[in-house]
Amino acid sequence: MQEVEVCPRCSHEFPARKAIVSGGMRFGYYRLHDKGPMVCCPHCLHVFKPETLRLFGFLHPDAMRWIVPVLLTLCFAVAFFHKNWG
């Protein structure tokens, strides 16, 4: 499934995945200043934050900032309890 992004400046439609300029998520100090994934309009070259782009098909990129630490904490908790009381 292709996410179609619409440029806020020129209203041009384009596939979001092919127009990613910067992506991913940074931890630590850079997390405070990182804007997350950005896309570039191939028509007017305007760079902006995507609205339709999803990670794994359903997760909004901003949700990854909370889901990854929660999953890591759960994994460590399960390993700790399994080692001590399992």
Secondary structure as GFF3:
##gff-version 3
##sequence-region A 1 86
A	DSSP	beta_strand	4	6	.	.	.	ID=ss1
A	DSSP	beta_strand	13	15	.	.	.	ID=ss2
A	DSSP	three_ten_helix	17	19	.	.	.	ID=ss3
A	DSSP	beta_strand	20	22	.	.	.	ID=ss4
A	DSSP	alpha_helix	29	33	.	.	.	ID=ss5
A	DSSP	beta_strand	38	40	.	.	.	ID=ss6
A	DSSP	beta_strand	47	48	.	.	.	ID=ss7
A	DSSP	three_ten_helix	61	63	.	.	.	ID=ss8
A	DSSP	alpha_helix	64	85	.	.	.	ID=ss9
###
